[in-house]
Amino acid sequence: MRCYYCKGKKNSDCTKTETCKQDEKSCETKIKRNGADIEKKCKKTKDCKPKCDKKDKDCTLCCTGDLCNKDQGYAEFKNWGAWSSCSKACGGGKRSKSRECSSTGDIPCSDDTTEEEDCNTNACATNVMRCYYCKGKKNSDCTKTETCKQDEQSCETKIKRNGADIEKKCKKTKDCKPKCHKKDKDCTLCCTGDLCNKDQGYAEFKNWGAWSSCSKACGGGKRSRNRECSSTGDIPCSDDTTEEEDCNTNACATNVMRCYYCKGKKNSDCTKTETCKQDEKSCETKIKRNGADIEKKCKKTKDCKPKCDKKDKDCTLCCTGDLCNKDQGYAEFKNWGAWSSCSKACGGGKRSRSRECSSTGDIPCSDDTTEEEDCNTNACATNGQRCYLS
């Protein structure tokens, strides 16, 4: 039988092995757990006495079998964590800290994982009240406290809301006059009780959002924008959260019509507009349907001649009204599908294939959606006999 043997600081230091003597039938691992020292060697079974209680500083493990002590290891504590806050501000409280056990296998660390001690054992002052005090830009600037005088029984918080300036201090109750209306630029809050003004804070607007689109293209419309109030508690921001103004106040032209115009491959290429002349009262859209070319422009009504039959390669659409040709588009075929099986094995049969029309609106594609052709036109054999082969 062989055992790992070593003297080291951690389990991974033990890589060498020794062949045990005839009367050594156990592998022994000794651990100084919190110091993380480790020792491995062969041992007579009667001399290897396992001991690994939680309260023991040292730990002895025994096992039997070739190299059985390879993974027998150590247990030690990590560093103590920070002390918790004291449970009381005065009059005697408690605070605690904890630590984790780092080990191999199920070996417990000795000693406790949590430690507790007394704190703030000084006697509490009678009838004493404290307030947070500061002059700053935000509530989190106010971390210091002051002990109020005997005749000061209120904590005052003054806020310049949109500038986000803040001031806290002790105040005589009769002199602390709360005032926090939505329309006020400044805000005063009052409260009674030890450190009651900790969370009394501020209110200020975030930046204005973008203006909305104008409600009219001409003749005077409205547009608006919004902003959010960022605050602590229920303190309202002063002023309004929505702002509105006039827009597009230019007079609308009399009897003026506009059309989309372009030469492109698809409807979405046509984003520009032109103002039509006085004698142009129609918007024309020309489409080369299977090539998917498209052209839009203003047109005299007498010259715009709609033509969009199923068999036509080109298609002309006409409409009347400001920007009426925006959604007039195109029609083109998708690729042909696969041929079907032939209807006959010989003597002349038929097979077919189909394709789909991709279009905007109800514009038909030109040409047919189904195509048919002859197949297997070879003559069938006379008096022939056929068998299935296997």
C-alpha positions, 0 to 999 in steps of 0.5 A: 500500500502507498500513501501520499506524504508531505509537510506543507501549507496546503493539500496541493503541496502533497504530490509525492508517495511512499510505499508503506511497510508491512505493518502499516495499513493506514494513511494518516493526515494531520491538519492544523486547521486555522494555520493550514499546515498539513502532514501526510504519511503511512501509519500503523492502524493502531497508532492512527487515531482520527479526531476532527471535532469542530472545537479542535484546533488540530485534526487527524484523519485516517484512511485505508487503501492505496493512496487513499489520503490524496484528497484529505485536506485542510480547513481554515477561516477567511478574514473577518468581515466588517462590523455591522452597524450598532443596534442602538445609538446609545444605551448599549447595543450589539454589533456583529461580524462574520467569516467564512470557512474555506475547506476541502471536503466536509472538514469543519473549521474550528471555532465560531463563524460569527462574533458579537460585541457590545457597542454604544454603551454610553447613556442616552441623553434625556430629552435630547433631539438631533437633526441633520444639518447641511447646505448642499446640492442634494439630500445625500450631502447631508450626513452630519448631525447636530444636537438641538437646544432645549427649546428647539423641537423641530427639524427644518428642511429648506429646498430651492426646488428647481435649483436643487439647493438644500438646507437642514438644521434644528429649529424652534417649532414656532419658527418652522413654518412648512410651505410646499405648494406646487407653484412655490419655487422654494419649499420648507418642510418641518418634522419632530423627532430624533433625526426625522429630517434624514430623508427630507429632500429635493425636487427638480425637473429632468431635461425637456423631451423632444417637441412632438410633431405639429398638429397641422402642416399650415394655418397654425397648429400646436406642438408639445413637449414633456419633462419628468420630475425627479424628487424624494418622497412626495415633494412636487416639482414647481411649474408644469410638466408639459409645455405647448406652443404654436407651430406652422403658423404660415397661411395655407396656400389656396388651391395648392396640391402636392405630390410625392415625386421620385424615380426608384426601385420601391415605394419607400424610396419616394419621400420627397414632395413637389408642389403642383402647378395650378393646372396640375390636379392629379398625382401620377404613379407609373410602375414597371411591375415585374422590374419593380421600377417606380416613378411619381410626379404631378400631372395634368388630369387630362394627361394622366391616363390610368391603365393597370390591367393584369396583362400589362407589363407597365401600370399607370395609377392616377389620384387627386388630392394632396399627397394622395399618391404616397402609398401607390406602389408596385407589383412583382412576381416572386420566383417560380416554384418547383414543377409538379410531377408529370400526370403520365409516365409515357404517351404525353402528360402535363406538369405545372408550376406556380408563383406568388405576386408581391405587391402593395395594395390591390395592384395585380401582377402582370402575366399568369401565376400558373404555367403548364407544359407537356412532359413524358411525350415518349410513346408507351411500349406495345404488349410490354410487361413491367415488373417492380425490381427489388 
